[in-house]
Amino acid sequence: MQVIVNGEPLKVEPGISVLQLLKHLTLDPARVAVELDRHIIKAPEWPKTGLSEGSKVEIVQFVGGG
């Protein structure tokens, strides 16, 4: 199925969760925030929040520095 991640189409397995998507994208879950279809999804909800065909996901990565 296809979803939109940060404005770009991406093919993923049907039934994939937010957490599985982050792992698929090799992103550290401790360093991101996720918005799904214009709603912020809190980290404890990621494993049980599934994506649907056409879901729009925005992922913001936290970057440290000085």
PyMOL Python script that loads the backbone (N, CA, C, O; Angstrom):
from pymol import cmd

cmd.read_pdbstr("""\
ATOM      1  N   MET A   1       0.847  -1.165   0.000  1.00  0.00           N
ATOM      2  CA  MET A   1       0.000   0.000   0.000  1.00  0.00           C
ATOM      3  C   MET A   1       0.894   1.229   0.000  1.00  0.00           C
ATOM      4  O   MET A   1       2.084   1.143   0.301  1.00  0.00           O
ATOM      5  N   GLN A   2       0.318   2.362  -0.336  1.00  0.00           N
ATOM      6  CA  GLN A   2       1.104   3.589  -0.412  1.00  0.00           C
ATOM      7  C   GLN A   2       0.650   4.597   0.635  1.00  0.00           C
ATOM      8  O   GLN A   2      -0.543   4.822   0.837  1.00  0.00           O
ATOM      9  N   VAL A   3       1.639   5.197   1.295  1.00  0.00           N
ATOM     10  CA  VAL A   3       1.399   6.273   2.258  1.00  0.00           C
ATOM     11  C   VAL A   3       2.263   7.453   1.835  1.00  0.00           C
ATOM     12  O   VAL A   3       3.128   7.325   0.968  1.00  0.00           O
ATOM     13  N   ILE A   4       2.021   8.595   2.453  1.00  0.00           N
ATOM     14  CA  ILE A   4       2.824   9.787   2.173  1.00  0.00           C
ATOM     15  C   ILE A   4       3.619  10.101   3.438  1.00  0.00           C
ATOM     16  O   ILE A   4       3.040  10.316   4.503  1.00  0.00           O
ATOM     17  N   VAL A   5       4.938  10.126   3.319  1.00  0.00           N
ATOM     18  CA  VAL A   5       5.814  10.413   4.457  1.00  0.00           C
ATOM     19  C   VAL A   5       6.596  11.693   4.146  1.00  0.00           C
ATOM     20  O   VAL A   5       7.382  11.744   3.200  1.00  0.00           O
ATOM     21  N   ASN A   6       6.363  12.714   4.955  1.00  0.00           N
ATOM     22  CA  ASN A   6       7.009  14.020   4.759  1.00  0.00           C
ATOM     23  C   ASN A   6       6.871  14.493   3.308  1.00  0.00           C
ATOM     24  O   ASN A   6       7.814  15.011   2.710  1.00  0.00           O
ATOM     25  N   GLY A   7       5.656  14.295   2.761  1.00  0.00           N
ATOM     26  CA  GLY A   7       5.352  14.780   1.425  1.00  0.00           C
ATOM     27  C   GLY A   7       5.753  13.868   0.285  1.00  0.00           C
ATOM     28  O   GLY A   7       5.485  14.183  -0.874  1.00  0.00           O
ATOM     29  N   GLU A   8       6.387  12.749   0.583  1.00  0.00           N
ATOM     30  CA  GLU A   8       6.864  11.830  -0.453  1.00  0.00           C
ATOM     31  C   GLU A   8       6.108  10.503  -0.389  1.00  0.00           C
ATOM     32  O   GLU A   8       5.927   9.956   0.698  1.00  0.00           O
ATOM     33  N   PRO A   9       5.662   9.973  -1.539  1.00  0.00           N
ATOM     34  CA  PRO A   9       4.987   8.665  -1.533  1.00  0.00           C
ATOM     35  C   PRO A   9       5.959   7.548  -1.148  1.00  0.00           C
ATOM     36  O   PRO A   9       7.131   7.561  -1.524  1.00  0.00           O
ATOM     37  N   LEU A  10       5.439   6.584  -0.389  1.00  0.00           N
ATOM     38  CA  LEU A  10       6.254   5.456   0.047  1.00  0.00           C
ATOM     39  C   LEU A  10       5.385   4.209   0.067  1.00  0.00           C
ATOM     40  O   LEU A  10       4.285   4.222   0.620  1.00  0.00           O
ATOM     41  N   LYS A  11       5.877   3.131  -0.538  1.00  0.00           N
ATOM     42  CA  LYS A  11       5.153   1.858  -0.489  1.00  0.00           C
ATOM     43  C   LYS A  11       5.572   1.107   0.759  1.00  0.00           C
ATOM     44  O   LYS A  11       6.759   0.970   1.052  1.00  0.00           O
ATOM     45  N   VAL A  12       4.569   0.618   1.497  1.00  0.00           N
ATOM     46  CA  VAL A  12       4.811  -0.125   2.734  1.00  0.00           C
ATOM     47  C   VAL A  12       3.884  -1.339   2.769  1.00  0.00           C
ATOM     48  O   VAL A  12       2.948  -1.443   1.977  1.00  0.00           O
ATOM     49  N   GLU A  13       4.158  -2.246   3.692  1.00  0.00           N
ATOM     50  CA  GLU A  13       3.321  -3.422   3.861  1.00  0.00           C
ATOM     51  C   GLU A  13       1.961  -3.025   4.446  1.00  0.00           C
ATOM     52  O   GLU A  13       1.902  -2.165   5.324  1.00  0.00           O
ATOM     53  N   PRO A  14       0.886  -3.628   3.982  1.00  0.00           N
ATOM     54  CA  PRO A  14      -0.428  -3.344   4.582  1.00  0.00           C
ATOM     55  C   PRO A  14      -0.422  -3.670   6.069  1.00  0.00           C
ATOM     56  O   PRO A  14       0.159  -4.670   6.491  1.00  0.00           O
ATOM     57  N   GLY A  15      -1.070  -2.820   6.860  1.00  0.00           N
ATOM     58  CA  GLY A  15      -1.179  -3.052   8.294  1.00  0.00           C
ATOM     59  C   GLY A  15       0.017  -2.595   9.103  1.00  0.00           C
ATOM     60  O   GLY A  15       0.080  -2.850  10.305  1.00  0.00           O
ATOM     61  N   ILE A  16       0.967  -1.925   8.469  1.00  0.00           N
ATOM     62  CA  ILE A  16       2.165  -1.468   9.185  1.00  0.00           C
ATOM     63  C   ILE A  16       1.774  -0.449  10.261  1.00  0.00           C
ATOM     64  O   ILE A  16       0.878   0.371  10.059  1.00  0.00           O
ATOM     65  N   SER A  17       2.453  -0.513  11.394  1.00  0.00           N
ATOM     66  CA  SER A  17       2.201   0.442  12.475  1.00  0.00           C
ATOM     67  C   SER A  17       3.172   1.614  12.351  1.00  0.00           C
ATOM     68  O   SER A  17       4.135   1.556  11.587  1.00  0.00           O
ATOM     69  N   VAL A  18       2.911   2.664  13.102  1.00  0.00           N
ATOM     70  CA  VAL A  18       3.816   3.817  13.125  1.00  0.00           C
ATOM     71  C   VAL A  18       5.205   3.376  13.564  1.00  0.00           C
ATOM     72  O   VAL A  18       6.196   3.774  12.951  1.00  0.00           O
ATOM     73  N   LEU A  19       5.297   2.567  14.606  1.00  0.00           N
ATOM     74  CA  LEU A  19       6.595   2.098  15.085  1.00  0.00           C
ATOM     75  C   LEU A  19       7.320   1.279  14.007  1.00  0.00           C
ATOM     76  O   LEU A  19       8.523   1.449  13.806  1.00  0.00           O
ATOM     77  N   GLN A  20       6.606   0.409  13.327  1.00  0.00           N
ATOM     78  CA  GLN A  20       7.220  -0.386  12.257  1.00  0.00           C
ATOM     79  C   GLN A  20       7.705   0.512  11.121  1.00  0.00           C
ATOM     80  O   GLN A  20       8.743   0.246  10.516  1.00  0.00           O
ATOM     81  N   LEU A  21       6.953   1.575  10.832  1.00  0.00           N
ATOM     82  CA  LEU A  21       7.375   2.512   9.795  1.00  0.00           C
ATOM     83  C   LEU A  21       8.689   3.177  10.191  1.00  0.00           C
ATOM     84  O   LEU A  21       9.599   3.293   9.370  1.00  0.00           O
ATOM     85  N   LEU A  22       8.791   3.610  11.436  1.00  0.00           N
ATOM     86  CA  LEU A  22      10.039   4.231  11.889  1.00  0.00           C
ATOM     87  C   LEU A  22      11.210   3.264  11.754  1.00  0.00           C
ATOM     88  O   LEU A  22      12.292   3.655  11.318  1.00  0.00           O
ATOM     89  N   LYS A  23      11.000   2.013  12.125  1.00  0.00           N
ATOM     90  CA  LYS A  23      12.059   1.009  11.987  1.00  0.00           C
ATOM     91  C   LYS A  23      12.404   0.789  10.517  1.00  0.00           C
ATOM     92  O   LYS A  23      13.576   0.663  10.163  1.00  0.00           O
ATOM     93  N   HIS A  24      11.379   0.744   9.660  1.00  0.00           N
ATOM     94  CA  HIS A  24      11.581   0.579   8.211  1.00  0.00           C
ATOM     95  C   HIS A  24      12.436   1.721   7.656  1.00  0.00           C
ATOM     96  O   HIS A  24      13.261   1.514   6.767  1.00  0.00           O
ATOM     97  N   LEU A  25      12.232   2.916   8.186  1.00  0.00           N
ATOM     98  CA  LEU A  25      12.978   4.090   7.735  1.00  0.00           C
ATOM     99  C   LEU A  25      14.306   4.254   8.471  1.00  0.00           C
ATOM    100  O   LEU A  25      15.019   5.234   8.255  1.00  0.00           O
ATOM    101  N   THR A  26      14.637   3.307   9.332  1.00  0.00           N
ATOM    102  CA  THR A  26      15.846   3.305  10.170  1.00  0.00           C
ATOM    103  C   THR A  26      15.993   4.607  10.963  1.00  0.00           C
ATOM    104  O   THR A  26      17.073   5.195  11.034  1.00  0.00           O
ATOM    105  N   LEU A  27      14.876   5.040  11.558  1.00  0.00           N
ATOM    106  CA  LEU A  27      14.875   6.216  12.424  1.00  0.00           C
ATOM    107  C   LEU A  27      14.830   5.772  13.878  1.00  0.00           C
ATOM    108  O   LEU A  27      14.150   4.805  14.220  1.00  0.00           O
ATOM    109  N   ASP A  28      15.554   6.480  14.725  1.00  0.00           N
ATOM    110  CA  ASP A  28      15.571   6.196  16.153  1.00  0.00           C
ATOM    111  C   ASP A  28      14.280   6.736  16.770  1.00  0.00           C
ATOM    112  O   ASP A  28      14.090   7.952  16.811  1.00  0.00           O
ATOM    113  N   PRO A  29      13.387   5.863  17.250  1.00  0.00           N
ATOM    114  CA  PRO A  29      12.117   6.318  17.819  1.00  0.00           C
ATOM    115  C   PRO A  29      12.275   7.296  18.979  1.00  0.00           C
ATOM    116  O   PRO A  29      11.363   8.076  19.253  1.00  0.00           O
ATOM    117  N   ALA A  30      13.401   7.268  19.656  1.00  0.00           N
ATOM    118  CA  ALA A  30      13.618   8.182  20.779  1.00  0.00           C
ATOM    119  C   ALA A  30      13.922   9.606  20.321  1.00  0.00           C
ATOM    120  O   ALA A  30      13.947  10.531  21.133  1.00  0.00           O
ATOM    121  N   ARG A  31      14.153   9.782  19.017  1.00  0.00           N
ATOM    122  CA  ARG A  31      14.581  11.091  18.517  1.00  0.00           C
ATOM    123  C   ARG A  31      13.625  11.699  17.494  1.00  0.00           C
ATOM    124  O   ARG A  31      14.020  12.562  16.710  1.00  0.00           O
ATOM    125  N   VAL A  32      12.346  11.242  17.499  1.00  0.00           N
ATOM    126  CA  VAL A  32      11.396  11.775  16.520  1.00  0.00           C
ATOM    127  C   VAL A  32      10.049  12.093  17.165  1.00  0.00           C
ATOM    128  O   VAL A  32       9.723  11.612  18.250  1.00  0.00           O
ATOM    129  N   ALA A  33       9.285  12.913  16.462  1.00  0.00           N
ATOM    130  CA  ALA A  33       7.881  13.162  16.776  1.00  0.00           C
ATOM    131  C   ALA A  33       7.100  12.802  15.515  1.00  0.00           C
ATOM    132  O   ALA A  33       7.587  12.992  14.400  1.00  0.00           O
ATOM    133  N   VAL A  34       5.875  12.277  15.699  1.00  0.00           N
ATOM    134  CA  VAL A  34       5.101  11.785  14.561  1.00  0.00           C
ATOM    135  C   VAL A  34       3.707  12.414  14.541  1.00  0.00           C
ATOM    136  O   VAL A  34       3.006  12.469  15.551  1.00  0.00           O
ATOM    137  N   GLU A  35       3.338  12.881  13.358  1.00  0.00           N
ATOM    138  CA  GLU A  35       1.982  13.376  13.109  1.00  0.00           C
ATOM    139  C   GLU A  35       1.372  12.467  12.046  1.00  0.00           C
ATOM    140  O   GLU A  35       1.982  12.234  11.002  1.00  0.00           O
ATOM    141  N   LEU A  36       0.179  11.957  12.307  1.00  0.00           N
ATOM    142  CA  LEU A  36      -0.521  11.084  11.369  1.00  0.00           C
ATOM    143  C   LEU A  36      -1.853  11.723  11.020  1.00  0.00           C
ATOM    144  O   LEU A  36      -2.698  11.941  11.889  1.00  0.00           O
ATOM    145  N   ASP A  37      -2.030  12.020   9.747  1.00  0.00           N
ATOM    146  CA  ASP A  37      -3.261  12.652   9.269  1.00  0.00           C
ATOM    147  C   ASP A  37      -3.645  13.858  10.132  1.00  0.00           C
ATOM    148  O   ASP A  37      -4.795  14.020  10.539  1.00  0.00           O
ATOM    149  N   ARG A  38      -2.632  14.701  10.396  1.00  0.00           N
ATOM    150  CA  ARG A  38      -2.795  15.985  11.092  1.00  0.00           C
ATOM    151  C   ARG A  38      -3.084  15.845  12.588  1.00  0.00           C
ATOM    152  O   ARG A  38      -3.583  16.782  13.211  1.00  0.00           O
ATOM    153  N   HIS A  39      -2.772  14.676  13.172  1.00  0.00           N
ATOM    154  CA  HIS A  39      -2.913  14.459  14.609  1.00  0.00           C
ATOM    155  C   HIS A  39      -1.584  13.959  15.166  1.00  0.00           C
ATOM    156  O   HIS A  39      -0.995  13.018  14.634  1.00  0.00           O
ATOM    157  N   ILE A  40      -1.113  14.599  16.247  1.00  0.00           N
ATOM    158  CA  ILE A  40       0.114  14.147  16.894  1.00  0.00           C
ATOM    159  C   ILE A  40      -0.155  12.786  17.541  1.00  0.00           C
ATOM    160  O   ILE A  40      -1.145  12.609  18.251  1.00  0.00           O
ATOM    161  N   ILE A  41       0.729  11.840  17.288  1.00  0.00           N
ATOM    162  CA  ILE A  41       0.615  10.506  17.882  1.00  0.00           C
ATOM    163  C   ILE A  41       1.724  10.374  18.917  1.00  0.00           C
ATOM    164  O   ILE A  41       2.904  10.500  18.587  1.00  0.00           O
ATOM    165  N   LYS A  42       1.356  10.125  20.145  1.00  0.00           N
ATOM    166  CA  LYS A  42       2.347   9.981  21.221  1.00  0.00           C
ATOM    167  C   LYS A  42       3.036   8.624  21.120  1.00  0.00           C
ATOM    168  O   LYS A  42       2.438   7.637  20.690  1.00  0.00           O
ATOM    169  N   ALA A  43       4.287   8.595  21.518  1.00  0.00           N
ATOM    170  CA  ALA A  43       5.115   7.389  21.387  1.00  0.00           C
ATOM    171  C   ALA A  43       4.476   6.115  21.936  1.00  0.00           C
ATOM    172  O   ALA A  43       4.586   5.072  21.293  1.00  0.00           O
ATOM    173  N   PRO A  44       3.806   6.150  23.103  1.00  0.00           N
ATOM    174  CA  PRO A  44       3.206   4.897  23.592  1.00  0.00           C
ATOM    175  C   PRO A  44       2.129   4.320  22.663  1.00  0.00           C
ATOM    176  O   PRO A  44       1.797   3.138  22.754  1.00  0.00           O
ATOM    177  N   GLU A  45       1.589   5.154  21.775  1.00  0.00           N
ATOM    178  CA  GLU A  45       0.545   4.708  20.851  1.00  0.00           C
ATOM    179  C   GLU A  45       1.106   4.153  19.535  1.00  0.00           C
ATOM    180  O   GLU A  45       0.373   3.522  18.774  1.00  0.00           O
ATOM    181  N   TRP A  46       2.378   4.379  19.264  1.00  0.00           N
ATOM    182  CA  TRP A  46       2.954   3.983  17.979  1.00  0.00           C
ATOM    183  C   TRP A  46       2.801   2.505  17.644  1.00  0.00           C
ATOM    184  O   TRP A  46       2.467   2.191  16.501  1.00  0.00           O
ATOM    185  N   PRO A  47       3.028   1.574  18.581  1.00  0.00           N
ATOM    186  CA  PRO A  47       2.928   0.158  18.213  1.00  0.00           C
ATOM    187  C   PRO A  47       1.520  -0.270  17.795  1.00  0.00           C
ATOM    188  O   PRO A  47       1.369  -1.196  16.997  1.00  0.00           O
ATOM    189  N   LYS A  48       0.496   0.389  18.320  1.00  0.00           N
ATOM    190  CA  LYS A  48      -0.872  -0.042  18.011  1.00  0.00           C
ATOM    191  C   LYS A  48      -1.610   0.895  17.060  1.00  0.00           C
ATOM    192  O   LYS A  48      -2.801   0.714  16.804  1.00  0.00           O
ATOM    193  N   THR A  49      -0.900   1.900  16.535  1.00  0.00           N
ATOM    194  CA  THR A  49      -1.506   2.812  15.572  1.00  0.00           C
ATOM    195  C   THR A  49      -1.095   2.389  14.174  1.00  0.00           C
ATOM    196  O   THR A  49       0.060   2.541  13.777  1.00  0.00           O
ATOM    197  N   GLY A  50      -2.066   1.852  13.430  1.00  0.00           N
ATOM    198  CA  GLY A  50      -1.791   1.366  12.084  1.00  0.00           C
ATOM    199  C   GLY A  50      -2.003   2.440  11.030  1.00  0.00           C
ATOM    200  O   GLY A  50      -2.771   3.384  11.218  1.00  0.00           O
ATOM    201  N   LEU A  51      -1.304   2.271   9.919  1.00  0.00           N
ATOM    202  CA  LEU A  51      -1.456   3.169   8.787  1.00  0.00           C
ATOM    203  C   LEU A  51      -2.433   2.574   7.786  1.00  0.00           C
ATOM    204  O   LEU A  51      -2.586   1.356   7.695  1.00  0.00           O
ATOM    205  N   SER A  52      -3.084   3.441   7.044  1.00  0.00           N
ATOM    206  CA  SER A  52      -4.029   3.029   6.010  1.00  0.00           C
ATOM    207  C   SER A  52      -3.540   3.545   4.662  1.00  0.00           C
ATOM    208  O   SER A  52      -2.675   4.419   4.595  1.00  0.00           O
ATOM    209  N   GLU A  53      -4.097   3.000   3.607  1.00  0.00           N
ATOM    210  CA  GLU A  53      -3.794   3.486   2.258  1.00  0.00           C
ATOM    211  C   GLU A  53      -3.984   5.001   2.229  1.00  0.00           C
ATOM    212  O   GLU A  53      -5.044   5.507   2.597  1.00  0.00           O
ATOM    213  N   GLY A  54      -2.948   5.720   1.786  1.00  0.00           N
ATOM    214  CA  GLY A  54      -3.033   7.164   1.654  1.00  0.00           C
ATOM    215  C   GLY A  54      -2.787   7.953   2.928  1.00  0.00           C
ATOM    216  O   GLY A  54      -2.888   9.180   2.919  1.00  0.00           O
ATOM    217  N   SER A  55      -2.464   7.270   4.037  1.00  0.00           N
ATOM    218  CA  SER A  55      -2.164   7.995   5.282  1.00  0.00           C
ATOM    219  C   SER A  55      -1.057   9.006   5.032  1.00  0.00           C
ATOM    220  O   SER A  55      -0.123   8.756   4.270  1.00  0.00           O
ATOM    221  N   LYS A  56      -1.182  10.158   5.692  1.00  0.00           N
ATOM    222  CA  LYS A  56      -0.160  11.198   5.580  1.00  0.00           C
ATOM    223  C   LYS A  56       0.587  11.285   6.904  1.00  0.00           C
ATOM    224  O   LYS A  56       0.010  11.612   7.941  1.00  0.00           O
ATOM    225  N   VAL A  57       1.874  10.987   6.848  1.00  0.00           N
ATOM    226  CA  VAL A  57       2.717  10.944   8.035  1.00  0.00           C
ATOM    227  C   VAL A  57       3.781  12.037   7.933  1.00  0.00           C
ATOM    228  O   VAL A  57       4.470  12.159   6.920  1.00  0.00           O
ATOM    229  N   GLU A  58       3.901  12.812   8.979  1.00  0.00           N
ATOM    230  CA  GLU A  58       4.982  13.793   9.075  1.00  0.00           C
ATOM    231  C   GLU A  58       5.858  13.359  10.238  1.00  0.00           C
ATOM    232  O   GLU A  58       5.370  13.125  11.344  1.00  0.00           O
ATOM    233  N   ILE A  59       7.149  13.254   9.980  1.00  0.00           N
ATOM    234  CA  ILE A  59       8.103  12.833  11.007  1.00  0.00           C
ATOM    235  C   ILE A  59       9.130  13.946  11.171  1.00  0.00           C
ATOM    236  O   ILE A  59       9.775  14.366  10.209  1.00  0.00           O
ATOM    237  N   VAL A  60       9.268  14.414  12.407  1.00  0.00           N
ATOM    238  CA  VAL A  60      10.247  15.452  12.724  1.00  0.00           C
ATOM    239  C   VAL A  60      11.325  14.821  13.585  1.00  0.00           C
ATOM    240  O   VAL A  60      11.041  14.199  14.608  1.00  0.00           O
ATOM    241  N   GLN A  61      12.576  14.992  13.148  1.00  0.00           N
ATOM    242  CA  GLN A  61      13.705  14.432  13.897  1.00  0.00           C
ATOM    243  C   GLN A  61      14.318  15.502  14.789  1.00  0.00           C
ATOM    244  O   GLN A  61      14.514  16.642  14.366  1.00  0.00           O
ATOM    245  N   PHE A  62      14.617  15.123  16.021  1.00  0.00           N
ATOM    246  CA  PHE A  62      15.297  16.021  16.945  1.00  0.00           C
ATOM    247  C   PHE A  62      16.790  15.933  16.674  1.00  0.00           C
ATOM    248  O   PHE A  62      17.353  14.845  16.549  1.00  0.00           O
ATOM    249  N   VAL A  63      17.415  17.089  16.587  1.00  0.00           N
ATOM    250  CA  VAL A  63      18.837  17.146  16.320  1.00  0.00           C
ATOM    251  C   VAL A  63      19.512  17.957  17.420  1.00  0.00           C
ATOM    252  O   VAL A  63      19.099  19.075  17.728  1.00  0.00           O
ATOM    253  N   GLY A  64      20.537  17.385  17.996  1.00  0.00           N
ATOM    254  CA  GLY A  64      21.269  18.087  19.042  1.00  0.00           C
ATOM    255  C   GLY A  64      22.465  18.809  18.441  1.00  0.00           C
ATOM    256  O   GLY A  64      22.899  18.495  17.332  1.00  0.00           O
ATOM    257  N   GLY A  65      22.966  19.728  19.142  1.00  0.00           N
ATOM    258  CA  GLY A  65      24.148  20.434  18.659  1.00  0.00           C
ATOM    259  C   GLY A  65      24.445  21.614  19.565  1.00  0.00           C
ATOM    260  O   GLY A  65      23.743  21.875  20.542  1.00  0.00           O
ATOM    261  N   GLY A  66      25.478  22.298  19.218  1.00  0.00           N
ATOM    262  CA  GLY A  66      25.825  23.444  20.045  1.00  0.00           C
ATOM    263  C   GLY A  66      26.640  24.457  19.321  1.00  0.00           C
ATOM    264  O   GLY A  66      27.007  25.481  19.898  1.00  0.00           O
TER     265      GLY A  66
END
""", "prot")
cmd.dss("prot")
cmd.show_as("cartoon", "prot")
cmd.util.cbc("prot")
cmd.orient("prot")
